[in-house]
Amino acid sequence: MMPSAIFPDLKDRSVLITGGGSGIGASLTEGFVRQGSRVAFIDIADEPSNALVEQMESQYGNRPLYIKADLSDVAALRASVAQAIENIGLITVLVNNAAWDDRHDIDEVTPEYWDKNQSINLRPQFFAAQAVVPCMRQAGGGSIINFTSTSFMINHGEMPSYTAAKAGIIGLTKGLAGRLGPEKIRVNAIAPGWVITERQRELWVSGDRLKHHIERQVLREEIQPGDMVGPCLFLASDAARMLSAQTLIVDGGYL
């Protein structure tokens, strides 16, 4: 469900979203398209990304730009940012959303798996930020929003490399906020709880697991991808003008 709020300052704002073709990312893409922003998103999967582009143009008359790239390839990431700038202008909002949350057991993790996991879940957040900072400096400011997770906060034991990366994102957020704040570039993080995407429902919603999780939330409903849109729009907008170096937990009150 898209939030009803409209942020006038986001109209015509140039926004880049990583992992914007499915799951939470697709909702974020739609959320900014609905605001009238100029949106580019990077994803590795042609489908459903191409379908999302057509749907957004048909529904809102605002066609986002889909750029296919493997974010673990830093050169490809930098080229994608350059392509986005060429097509939508100076990027002043970056949403680092892309992630890979496959489960993995401590006894089975190899150095190669660890490095691959970090190359998707942590490293691109830094290099995407590095690539857009010159735009934000030229524009006189900007907003970087990094998606972390509550998984490491609740001691989730089934994906140690992922939780390490998500904890690292908060450190990265605070470090970048400290460095870039004097240049009017705000850096914040969003920590979703268990958001029930199609992927989550297909792979990890089994038995009473979701029921028991929701019972521990204060707001006892499934968290949907669209529930991440409002917080992200707020952090991107001038409504959050003096908000930086923060982590916004959106978990239905689980914590």
CORQUI-V728620 format. One record per run of one state. SS is the DSSP state (@ for helix, = for strand, . for the rest). FROM is the first residue (numbers start at 1). TO is the last residue. If there is no record, write none. Layout:
# CORQUI-V728620
SS|FROM|TO, SS|FROM|TO
This chain:
# CORQUI-V728620
.|1|7, @|8|10, .|11|13, =|14|18, .|19|22, @|23|34, .|35|37, =|38|43, .|44|45, @|46|60, .|61|64, =|65|68, .|69|73, @|74|88, .|89|92, =|93|96, .|97|103, =|104|104, .|105|105, @|106|108, .|109|110, @|111|121, .|122|122, @|123|139, .|140|141, =|142|149, .|150|158, =|159|159, @|160|183, .|184|184, =|185|192, .|193|194, =|195|195, .|196|197, @|198|203, .|204|208, @|209|215, .|216|222, =|223|223, .|224|226, @|227|236, .|237|237, @|238|240, .|241|246, =|247|250, .|251|255
